[in-house]
Each structure stands twice: as structure tokens, then as C-alpha cells.
Amino acid sequence: MTPSKHSPGPAGTLSLAAAQAGIAAAVAEAAARSVGVVVAVAAPSGDLLALVRMDEVPPLAAESAMRKCRTVGLTWQSTEAFAASLRGDLESEPEYFHGMHHVGPMMTIGGGIPVVVSGALVGIVAVSGASTADDIALAEVAVAAAAGAHGTSRQHR
């Protein structure tokens, strides 16, 4: 049986090289901050492209990072923004607030950020394992690196 070539998928999705650039940047910054984290990079759908768990970081952080990716893929906004919108609805629509926490693998903790290039969602970065502030800052580092590499890497078309 001759192996068939996979269909190319959507144009503009982050390449593996761009995902790895984002991961490398976040891991380097995490090491400089003396924190251990998981860095996940996903396609716009939330499906993983790459994931790295630094030494001595528990597996729970990997699950959290993957759920942050899925949340961004489902909501098209950062996990921090999604959490803020839910908190804003707590008083006026408590059933919405509580119900959204039971929708699939949603994660309402900061650290999941969309990668947007030229106005298009091309991927997602999520960091987990440190404080929320560190997770967000490290995800921003990874987003910048992945977006920068996106323009220079060969696109999967």
C-alpha cells in the first residue's frame, strides 16, 4: 500500500517550526525566571501542535495547558478575557457562569492566548505551572516568537 499524502489543512495555521520557536522562547524565559512550566501550542481549533513539560513540573500542568488551548479555540479569546467575562456575568446570570464551567474541557485561568497574525487566528499558546501572572507573561513571550516565526517558516498549505 502506497502511503497517501495528507490533505494540506487550512492555510495560515502555525507550522511546527513556529510552534517550536514559541516553546523555546517561553522555556528560556521561564528558566530565567526560575520557574517550571508546560508550554503548549495548538492550531486554531485547539488541537495540539507541540507541548513541552519542563523538568519537575507535575502532569496536571500539562492537562491545564491543553485545556487552556481548547478554551481559546472554542471562545476565540484569551483564557484571562474569557474568565473576566464569566465573572462579569456572575451577578446578573449566575446560571451562565456556573454552566460554562461544565462545558467540555474549558479552563478559566489566565495563560491561554490566541496567536493572531494579520488579523487571522493562526494558533494558540498556553502556559501552565507557575503563577497566573507568570503563565500569562510567558505565553505572551511564546506568542511573539511563534508569530514572528510564522512569517518566516514554510507554511503548510
Backbone as a chain_set.jsonl record, in Angstrom:
{"seq": "MTPSKHSPGPAGTLSLAAAQAGIAAAVAEAAARSVGVVVAVAAPSGDLLALVRMDEVPPLAAESAMRKCRTVGLTWQSTEAFAASLRGDLESEPEYFHGMHHVGPMMTIGGGIPVVVSGALVGIVAVSGASTADDIALAEVAVAAAAGAHGTSRQHR", "coords": {"N": [[0.85, -1.175, 0.0], [0.671, 2.11, -0.951], [1.758, 4.955, 0.761], [-0.447, 7.652, 1.355], [-0.547, 11.162, 0.7], [-1.226, 13.561, 3.177], [-4.097, 15.706, 3.324], [-3.772, 19.255, 2.871], [-4.752, 20.961, 4.933], [-5.934, 23.928, 6.736], [-4.976, 27.065, 5.337], [-2.413, 29.105, 6.65], [-2.215, 28.208, 9.289], [-0.194, 27.822, 12.205], [3.098, 26.613, 11.726], [5.024, 23.652, 12.547], [7.633, 24.46, 13.065], [7.264, 27.154, 13.803], [5.722, 26.784, 16.084], [7.576, 25.456, 17.694], [9.469, 27.476, 17.956], [8.066, 29.324, 19.511], [7.718, 27.802, 21.844], [10.418, 27.398, 22.61], [11.214, 30.025, 23.204], [9.537, 30.677, 25.377], [10.282, 28.708, 27.25], [12.962, 29.379, 27.673], [12.653, 31.907, 28.847], [11.18, 31.184, 31.103], [13.085, 29.643, 32.457], [14.926, 31.664, 33.0], [13.436, 33.072, 34.838], [13.386, 31.298, 36.845], [11.299, 29.407, 37.075], [9.216, 26.553, 36.567], [7.384, 25.238, 33.868], [4.657, 24.182, 31.728], [4.443, 24.375, 28.262], [2.233, 24.795, 25.7], [1.34, 24.58, 22.294], [-1.069, 25.178, 19.894], [-3.246, 24.46, 17.084], [-5.672, 26.668, 15.488], [-8.078, 25.418, 16.152], [-7.652, 24.353, 18.603], [-6.42, 21.958, 18.817], [-3.495, 20.183, 19.629], [-0.244, 21.168, 18.518], [2.319, 21.104, 19.486], [3.947, 20.327, 22.598], [5.607, 20.967, 25.627], [6.898, 19.848, 28.674], [8.529, 21.089, 31.309], [11.287, 19.96, 33.36], [10.457, 18.467, 36.466], [7.912, 19.524, 36.649], [4.583, 18.992, 37.435], [2.32, 16.536, 35.948], [-0.309, 17.506, 35.941], [-0.144, 20.186, 35.209], [0.293, 19.995, 32.485], [-2.146, 19.005, 31.57], [-3.749, 21.195, 32.259], [-2.658, 23.194, 30.567], [-3.317, 22.124, 28.049], [-6.104, 22.243, 28.214], [-6.434, 24.992, 28.377], [-5.642, 25.704, 25.797], [-7.724, 24.499, 24.324], [-9.895, 25.968, 25.293], [-9.367, 28.58, 24.329], [-9.55, 27.982, 21.627], [-12.268, 27.408, 21.443], [-13.518, 29.77, 22.261], [-12.295, 31.932, 21.063], [-10.834, 33.886, 22.339], [-8.556, 35.112, 24.853], [-7.815, 33.05, 27.723], [-7.807, 34.48, 30.042], [-9.399, 36.746, 29.389], [-11.795, 35.438, 28.834], [-12.395, 34.339, 31.353], [-12.751, 36.718, 32.781], [-15.038, 37.712, 31.511], [-16.906, 35.815, 32.282], [-16.911, 36.198, 35.071], [-18.008, 38.741, 35.092], [-20.605, 38.172, 34.423], [-21.553, 36.815, 36.57], [-23.174, 37.932, 38.657], [-25.475, 38.885, 37.301], [-26.261, 36.75, 35.643], [-26.094, 34.018, 36.988], [-26.477, 31.317, 36.366], [-25.385, 31.045, 33.822], [-22.674, 31.596, 34.328], [-21.978, 29.442, 36.081], [-22.742, 27.288, 34.513], [-21.038, 27.409, 32.255], [-18.66, 26.465, 33.227], [-18.914, 23.797, 33.041], [-18.804, 23.02, 30.452], [-17.387, 20.988, 28.323], [-13.817, 20.797, 28.037], [-13.165, 23.274, 29.332], [-11.168, 26.014, 30.573], [-10.722, 28.392, 32.948], [-8.585, 30.085, 33.683], [-5.964, 32.4, 33.525], [-3.465, 32.468, 30.905], [-3.742, 31.207, 28.5], [-3.527, 32.11, 25.177], [-4.566, 33.614, 22.129], [-2.924, 33.317, 18.944], [-2.518, 35.737, 16.728], [-2.16, 36.774, 13.462], [-1.834, 39.214, 11.074], [-4.532, 39.827, 11.41], [-5.741, 37.347, 11.464], [-6.604, 34.362, 13.174], [-4.145, 32.161, 13.87], [-3.13, 30.283, 15.513], [-2.636, 28.98, 18.866], [-1.34, 29.644, 22.083], [-0.507, 28.266, 25.199], [0.334, 28.427, 28.606], [1.188, 26.835, 31.617], [1.588, 26.122, 35.098], [3.094, 27.82, 36.649], [2.71, 30.89, 38.528], [-0.377, 32.632, 37.862], [0.154, 35.159, 36.762], [2.807, 34.815, 35.839], [2.348, 32.695, 34.028], [0.755, 34.004, 32.096], [2.518, 36.056, 31.23], [4.652, 34.516, 30.198], [3.312, 33.119, 28.202], [2.739, 35.259, 26.509], [5.332, 35.882, 25.643], [5.885, 33.538, 24.204], [3.872, 33.702, 22.241], [4.671, 35.982, 20.787], [7.125, 35.071, 19.73], [6.3, 32.802, 18.24], [4.514, 33.986, 16.421], [6.275, 35.691, 15.1], [7.987, 33.8, 13.919], [6.182, 32.567, 12.314], [5.8, 34.089, 9.996], [8.19, 33.64, 8.712], [8.558, 30.935, 8.472], [8.066, 27.939, 6.541], [4.934, 27.614, 5.175], [2.289, 25.365, 5.84], [0.387, 24.293, 3.405]], "CA": [[0.0, 0.0, 0.0], [1.44, 3.348, -1.054], [1.245, 5.974, 1.689], [-1.027, 8.822, 0.698], [-0.208, 12.456, 1.29], [-2.329, 14.177, 3.913], [-4.596, 16.964, 2.767], [-2.93, 20.318, 3.425], [-5.288, 21.686, 6.075], [-6.205, 25.344, 6.477], [-3.841, 27.951, 5.094], [-2.13, 30.071, 7.696], [-2.012, 27.615, 10.604], [1.205, 27.796, 12.609], [3.883, 25.429, 11.388], [5.725, 23.057, 13.679], [8.798, 25.314, 13.35], [6.789, 28.327, 14.537], [5.33, 26.299, 17.407], [8.801, 25.187, 18.439], [10.08, 28.776, 18.285], [7.32, 29.849, 20.648], [8.057, 26.993, 23.02], [11.803, 27.679, 23.003], [11.272, 31.362, 23.816], [8.883, 30.624, 26.688], [11.099, 27.886, 28.146], [14.143, 30.175, 28.037], [12.228, 32.949, 29.786], [10.818, 30.513, 32.353], [14.34, 29.302, 33.124], [15.487, 32.92, 33.506], [12.616, 33.449, 35.998], [13.483, 30.17, 37.786], [10.02, 28.724, 37.23], [8.981, 25.448, 35.656], [6.052, 25.325, 33.258], [4.307, 23.476, 30.5], [4.086, 25.273, 27.167], [1.509, 24.087, 24.644], [0.986, 25.369, 21.118], [-2.141, 24.466, 19.197], [-3.896, 25.029, 15.9], [-6.827, 27.487, 15.881], [-9.131, 24.553, 16.688], [-7.288, 23.927, 19.952], [-5.692, 20.691, 18.733], [-2.074, 20.419, 19.873], [0.838, 21.05, 17.556], [3.52, 20.759, 20.26], [3.828, 20.546, 24.031], [6.809, 20.671, 26.39], [6.764, 19.934, 30.128], [9.859, 21.244, 31.883], [11.602, 19.036, 34.448], [9.871, 18.626, 37.79], [6.58, 20.129, 36.583], [3.643, 17.864, 37.502], [1.471, 16.314, 34.779], [-1.518, 18.325, 35.998], [0.094, 21.427, 34.455], [0.113, 19.683, 31.061], [-3.597, 18.95, 31.348], [-4.232, 22.575, 32.322], [-2.244, 23.888, 29.336], [-4.121, 21.621, 26.932], [-7.457, 22.781, 28.363], [-6.372, 26.415, 28.012], [-5.654, 25.744, 24.324], [-9.068, 24.169, 23.858], [-10.77, 27.091, 25.644], [-9.134, 29.648, 23.347], [-10.103, 27.506, 20.359], [-13.735, 27.462, 21.498], [-14.042, 31.112, 22.555], [-11.563, 32.913, 20.24], [-10.296, 34.938, 23.201], [-7.642, 34.57, 25.86], [-8.499, 32.467, 28.883], [-7.968, 35.575, 31.007], [-10.566, 37.526, 28.973], [-12.974, 34.592, 28.999], [-12.673, 34.291, 32.794], [-13.287, 38.03, 33.179], [-16.416, 37.831, 31.017], [-17.745, 34.983, 33.142], [-17.072, 36.886, 36.361], [-18.914, 39.86, 34.866], [-21.971, 37.649, 34.332], [-21.887, 36.061, 37.78], [-24.283, 38.52, 39.396], [-26.695, 39.007, 36.501], [-26.634, 35.454, 35.082], [-25.288, 33.005, 37.677], [-26.575, 30.018, 35.7], [-24.42, 31.083, 32.723], [-21.356, 31.48, 34.946], [-21.759, 28.083, 36.578], [-22.893, 26.357, 33.396], [-19.874, 27.421, 31.363], [-17.585, 25.668, 33.832], [-19.183, 22.387, 32.773], [-18.785, 22.809, 29.012], [-16.164, 20.359, 27.842], [-12.545, 20.986, 28.749], [-12.919, 24.707, 29.496], [-10.259, 26.419, 31.641], [-10.914, 29.836, 33.156], [-7.406, 30.618, 34.355], [-5.125, 33.063, 32.537], [-2.292, 31.766, 30.385], [-4.041, 30.762, 27.14], [-3.597, 33.332, 24.364], [-4.602, 33.38, 20.683], [-1.852, 33.854, 18.099], [-3.189, 36.414, 15.621], [-1.225, 37.361, 12.508], [-2.565, 39.913, 10.007], [-5.953, 39.764, 11.686], [-6.263, 35.98, 11.42], [-6.2, 33.429, 14.218], [-3.317, 31.132, 13.24], [-2.739, 29.302, 16.501], [-2.904, 29.248, 20.277], [-0.284, 29.287, 23.026], [-0.94, 28.194, 26.593], [1.368, 28.121, 29.588], [0.638, 26.466, 32.902], [2.531, 25.553, 36.046], [3.635, 28.877, 37.508], [1.61, 31.762, 38.932], [-1.151, 33.094, 36.707], [0.879, 36.286, 36.153], [3.921, 34.247, 35.067], [1.792, 31.949, 32.895], [0.348, 34.975, 31.077], [3.716, 36.712, 30.681], [5.393, 33.541, 29.393], [2.517, 32.879, 26.995], [2.949, 36.416, 25.624], [6.658, 35.687, 25.035], [5.742, 32.477, 23.206], [3.051, 34.211, 21.134], [5.515, 36.874, 19.973], [8.103, 34.259, 18.995], [5.596, 31.979, 17.256], [4.006, 34.872, 15.37], [7.435, 36.125, 14.32], [8.457, 32.671, 13.116], [5.108, 32.216, 11.365], [6.043, 34.778, 8.736], [9.415, 33.185, 8.073], [8.589, 29.489, 8.299], [7.319, 27.44, 5.405], [3.541, 27.379, 5.555], [1.661, 24.099, 5.455], [-0.786, 24.658, 2.579]], "C": [[0.89, 1.23, 0.0], [0.882, 4.37, -0.08], [0.693, 7.171, 0.924], [-0.612, 10.084, 1.436], [-1.438, 13.0, 2.002], [-2.811, 15.411, 3.181], [-3.9, 18.109, 3.502], [-3.48, 21.03, 4.645], [-5.461, 23.159, 5.761], [-4.923, 26.145, 6.268], [-3.646, 28.864, 6.284], [-1.952, 29.502, 9.084], [-0.525, 27.614, 10.928], [1.872, 26.496, 12.176], [4.494, 24.852, 12.655], [6.933, 23.911, 14.057], [8.393, 26.551, 14.147], [6.373, 27.937, 15.951], [6.56, 26.068, 18.275], [9.527, 26.473, 18.81], [9.382, 29.407, 19.481], [7.654, 29.116, 21.93], [9.456, 27.326, 23.517], [11.913, 29.024, 23.712], [10.67, 31.342, 25.219], [9.704, 29.815, 27.689], [12.344, 28.653, 28.593], [13.782, 31.25, 29.056], [11.822, 32.342, 31.128], [12.08, 30.15, 33.146], [14.978, 30.553, 33.723], [14.736, 33.395, 34.752], [12.675, 32.391, 37.103], [12.13, 29.554, 38.1], [9.946, 27.595, 36.214], [7.561, 25.503, 35.149], [5.88, 24.282, 32.166], [3.949, 24.538, 29.476], [3.44, 24.421, 26.08], [1.214, 25.065, 23.513], [0.003, 24.533, 20.308], [-2.554, 25.191, 17.928], [-5.08, 25.872, 16.367], [-7.983, 26.681, 16.475], [-8.887, 24.161, 18.139], [-6.558, 22.602, 19.976], [-4.192, 20.949, 18.808], [-1.206, 20.262, 18.631], [2.108, 20.589, 18.269], [3.271, 21.079, 21.73], [5.149, 20.146, 24.679], [6.498, 20.841, 27.872], [8.173, 19.967, 30.701], [10.037, 20.251, 33.042], [10.923, 19.457, 35.736], [8.534, 19.371, 37.806], [5.569, 18.979, 36.548], [2.768, 17.751, 36.252], [0.192, 17.136, 34.772], [-1.35, 19.623, 35.208], [-0.057, 21.191, 32.957], [-1.37, 19.624, 30.711], [-4.188, 20.357, 31.331], [-3.885, 23.333, 31.047], [-3.074, 23.428, 28.144], [-5.547, 22.159, 27.006], [-7.498, 24.277, 28.051], [-6.381, 26.561, 26.495], [-7.06, 25.5, 23.795], [-10.036, 25.314, 24.14], [-10.605, 28.239, 24.656], [-9.716, 29.239, 22.001], [-11.619, 27.594, 20.312], [-14.283, 28.872, 21.633], [-13.425, 32.214, 21.701], [-11.083, 34.107, 21.057], [-9.361, 34.294, 24.217], [-8.442, 33.973, 27.009], [-8.709, 33.523, 29.958], [-9.212, 36.404, 30.674], [-11.852, 36.726, 29.147], [-13.372, 34.516, 30.468], [-13.284, 35.605, 33.271], [-14.734, 38.189, 32.709], [-17.366, 36.984, 31.857], [-17.974, 35.643, 34.499], [-18.036, 38.052, 36.227], [-20.369, 39.425, 34.811], [-22.438, 36.964, 35.607], [-23.112, 36.618, 38.479], [-25.572, 38.519, 38.582], [-27.184, 37.669, 35.942], [-25.826, 34.335, 35.739], [-25.349, 31.631, 37.006], [-25.6, 29.939, 34.513], [-23.01, 30.868, 33.273], [-21.076, 30.039, 35.344], [-21.862, 27.056, 35.453], [-21.679, 26.288, 32.501], [-18.705, 26.628, 31.938], [-17.774, 24.17, 33.597], [-19.223, 22.08, 31.28], [-17.42, 22.249, 28.629], [-14.942, 20.66, 28.691], [-12.193, 22.457, 28.971], [-12.004, 24.976, 30.694], [-10.347, 27.924, 31.774], [-9.812, 30.423, 34.03], [-6.521, 31.227, 33.278], [-3.931, 32.223, 32.126], [-2.515, 31.157, 29.023], [-4.279, 31.987, 26.278], [-3.666, 32.969, 22.877], [-3.364, 33.97, 20.002], [-2.541, 34.413, 16.861], [-2.132, 37.084, 14.751], [-2.04, 37.947, 11.363], [-4.072, 39.754, 10.174], [-6.552, 38.371, 11.685], [-5.732, 35.154, 12.586], [-5.434, 32.291, 13.549], [-2.884, 30.053, 14.224], [-3.058, 29.782, 17.899], [-1.674, 28.855, 21.075], [-0.895, 29.256, 24.414], [0.238, 27.793, 27.462], [0.689, 27.834, 30.912], [1.751, 25.927, 33.789], [3.156, 26.555, 36.991], [2.452, 29.691, 38.038], [0.843, 32.184, 37.678], [-0.425, 34.236, 36.0], [2.053, 35.78, 35.313], [3.409, 33.472, 33.856], [1.415, 32.902, 31.76], [1.563, 35.613, 30.432], [4.507, 35.76, 29.787], [4.634, 33.192, 28.117], [2.675, 34.034, 26.01], [4.304, 36.334, 24.927], [6.562, 34.643, 23.919], [4.935, 32.926, 21.999], [3.89, 35.083, 20.211], [6.498, 36.068, 19.133], [7.431, 33.414, 17.913], [5.072, 32.822, 16.102], [5.143, 35.368, 14.488], [7.961, 35.03, 13.415], [7.435, 32.27, 12.06], [5.358, 32.852, 10.004], [7.264, 34.274, 7.988], [9.462, 31.691, 7.829], [7.77, 29.1, 7.076], [5.912, 27.083, 5.853], [3.06, 26.043, 5.017], [0.386, 24.454, 4.69], [-1.308, 23.46, 1.837]], "O": [[1.763, 1.372, 0.856], [-0.32, 4.635, -0.079], [1.301, 7.64, -0.039], [-0.361, 10.067, 2.641], [-2.554, 12.91, 1.491], [-2.037, 16.085, 2.501], [-3.481, 17.938, 4.647], [-2.702, 21.672, 5.352], [-5.171, 23.597, 4.648], [-3.918, 25.922, 6.944], [-4.619, 29.345, 6.866], [-1.569, 30.238, 9.993], [0.309, 27.428, 10.042], [1.278, 25.421, 12.253], [4.481, 25.489, 13.708], [7.228, 24.071, 15.241], [9.104, 26.953, 15.068], [6.637, 28.669, 16.905], [6.581, 26.44, 19.448], [10.139, 26.548, 19.876], [10.036, 29.962, 20.365], [7.85, 29.732, 22.977], [9.659, 27.515, 24.717], [12.626, 29.147, 24.708], [11.233, 31.926, 26.145], [9.809, 30.199, 28.854], [12.733, 28.583, 29.758], [14.519, 31.475, 30.016], [12.092, 32.926, 32.177], [12.128, 30.332, 34.363], [15.51, 30.508, 34.832], [15.319, 34.041, 35.621], [12.085, 32.568, 38.169], [11.844, 29.219, 39.249], [10.538, 27.671, 35.137], [6.634, 25.782, 35.91], [6.823, 23.608, 31.751], [3.233, 25.49, 29.786], [4.028, 23.451, 25.602], [0.882, 26.227, 23.748], [0.216, 23.343, 20.072], [-2.252, 26.367, 17.729], [-5.457, 25.796, 17.536], [-8.786, 27.228, 17.232], [-9.797, 23.694, 18.825], [-6.118, 22.158, 21.036], [-3.678, 21.836, 18.126], [-1.401, 19.361, 17.815], [2.876, 19.79, 17.735], [2.496, 21.974, 22.066], [5.739, 19.122, 24.331], [5.912, 21.843, 28.283], [8.92, 18.995, 30.594], [9.062, 19.772, 33.622], [10.827, 20.643, 36.053], [8.079, 19.802, 38.866], [5.69, 18.082, 35.713], [2.507, 18.748, 35.579], [-0.339, 17.437, 33.703], [-2.306, 20.108, 34.603], [-0.488, 22.087, 32.232], [-1.792, 20.136, 29.674], [-5.028, 20.672, 30.488], [-4.732, 24.04, 30.502], [-3.487, 24.244, 27.321], [-6.137, 22.494, 25.979], [-8.491, 24.772, 27.518], [-7.054, 27.444, 25.962], [-7.529, 26.221, 22.915], [-10.906, 25.604, 23.318], [-11.594, 28.809, 24.195], [-10.311, 30.064, 21.307], [-12.193, 27.83, 19.249], [-15.39, 29.151, 21.174], [-13.972, 33.313, 21.622], [-10.941, 35.21, 20.529], [-9.379, 33.079, 24.412], [-9.594, 34.34, 27.239], [-9.687, 33.464, 30.704], [-9.995, 36.731, 31.566], [-12.877, 37.271, 29.557], [-14.554, 34.616, 30.797], [-14.221, 35.606, 34.069], [-15.562, 38.74, 33.434], [-18.501, 37.387, 32.113], [-19.093, 35.649, 35.013], [-18.804, 38.326, 37.149], [-21.267, 40.21, 35.114], [-23.601, 36.574, 35.711], [-24.003, 35.858, 38.858], [-26.638, 38.192, 39.103], [-28.388, 37.472, 35.782], [-24.951, 33.759, 35.093], [-24.386, 30.866, 37.068], [-25.053, 28.871, 34.236], [-22.247, 30.058, 32.746], [-20.042, 29.481, 34.977], [-21.137, 26.06, 35.453], [-21.322, 25.207, 32.032], [-17.846, 26.168, 31.186], [-16.895, 23.371, 33.918], [-19.634, 20.988, 30.886], [-16.423, 22.971, 28.619], [-15.03, 20.764, 29.915], [-11.035, 22.842, 28.812], [-12.055, 24.266, 31.698], [-10.078, 28.652, 30.819], [-10.073, 31.156, 34.984], [-6.345, 30.627, 32.217], [-3.446, 31.383, 32.885], [-1.572, 30.634, 28.429], [-5.131, 32.816, 26.597], [-2.91, 32.115, 22.414], [-2.831, 34.991, 20.434], [-3.082, 33.664, 16.048], [-1.312, 37.862, 15.238], [-2.848, 37.248, 10.751], [-4.798, 39.569, 9.197], [-7.758, 38.222, 11.886], [-4.555, 35.241, 12.937], [-6.001, 31.542, 12.754], [-2.336, 29.027, 13.823], [-3.663, 30.835, 18.097], [-1.035, 27.845, 20.779], [-1.704, 30.115, 24.766], [1.035, 26.93, 27.095], [-0.271, 28.508, 31.287], [2.728, 25.353, 33.307], [3.694, 26.175, 38.031], [1.314, 29.224, 37.997], [1.364, 32.099, 36.566], [-0.392, 34.279, 34.77], [2.271, 36.259, 34.201], [3.978, 33.581, 32.77], [1.721, 32.638, 30.597], [1.633, 35.704, 29.206], [4.982, 36.164, 28.726], [5.244, 32.991, 27.067], [2.737, 33.809, 24.802], [4.416, 36.677, 23.751], [7.092, 34.842, 22.826], [5.263, 32.579, 20.865], [3.827, 34.939, 18.99], [6.683, 36.354, 17.951], [7.936, 33.322, 16.794], [5.173, 32.425, 14.941], [4.995, 35.456, 13.27], [8.338, 35.291, 12.272], [7.791, 31.697, 11.03], [5.149, 32.214, 8.973], [7.371, 34.454, 6.775], [10.303, 31.215, 7.067], [6.893, 29.844, 6.636], [5.731, 26.33, 6.81], [3.38, 25.647, 3.897], [-0.597, 24.876, 5.3], [-2.284, 23.57, 1.095]]}, "num_chains": 1, "name": "protein.A"}
